[in-house]
Amino acid sequence: MSKWTFTKGLHEVGNGVWAYLQPDGSWGWSNAGVIVDGDQSLLVDTLFDLKLTGEMLDDMRRSIPATRQIDVLVNTHADGDHTFGNQLVEGARIITSQGTADEFSVIQPAVWQNLADNAEQFGAAGAFIRECFRPFNFSDVVLTPPTETFSGHKEIRVGDKIVELIEVGPAHSLGDTLIHVPADGVVYTGDILFNGGTPIAWYGPVHRWVRACDVLLDLDAEVIVAGHGPIATKGDVRRMKQYLVDITGEARRFYDAGVAWDEAVREINLGAYADWDDAERVAVTLQTLYDDFSVGDQRPVRDKMPYFAVMKAMREKLGKPPVHAHLYGTCSCGKDH
Ligand SMILES: [Zn+2]
């Protein structure tokens, strides 16, 4: 258990080091952060749309004077829930790994907005996309890519504070990056850590994600700001790493028995992992594992659309309420949101 509360907004987790949290951490509700020293500032990620990102930046400016002008923005990876607000951070250097830069234009806001607006044309996939993205608005998002890239490691100074960028992708995405603040024992993980929810391996290989967990565990950092969910401890990292190891074992059994991917999705017994939020994401991770086993690094770039139909079916089979149901008063899970 973490000593931090999981409430929306800024939480100071070090000396001039902040997390910005968005409960409940489910689809699209990502975390961000900011690191300041003197009059310098580094923003970790933006949010899924302009309204959310604007609110976050206002909140920062009110309580942290050095954020009035953000000097550097680092995106932990290219997914829209960590980048679509980039256009609001005017004048900042935008730094990402080369892998993230390569993936940037693959994720077009207009495409997602069109899918959400015209969901009925896309069957079950459309229905689930609308369900996942209903709280967000991408219509005014202008994709704002990095201005600088790096590969491997990069060190940046924010005032006198050293910030390390550690590229651990491809894993969850093509260019996942950890952002480590050694002096404060804080690390921002992007979506290398989903805390309290189910990880989703859009890209893989999954064994690299397991290794990324080890990199995280080896860091001298006890405060871990996950890409989604509450502020984490190393115990939370171990727990999610074990999930990836266990699902890899299950996938291998199916694969070796000649069971097709979609059949494996229907048959897999998730055990206690079925209770994790957004457990349906295992469908995507299973396909990625099949690619790991069969073609390794020569993996195809897969269209994300069909996954949404498979995930919707799986979510229903697991008896979960619709995504974001608590926001719309249609949640029947019995929890007090
Ligand atoms: Zn995310």
Boltz pocket constraint, residues with backbone or C-beta under 6 A from the ligand:
constraints:
  - pocket:
      binder: B
      contacts: [[A, 30], [A, 79], [A, 81], [A, 82], [A, 191], [A, 227], [A, 228]]
      max_distance: 6.0
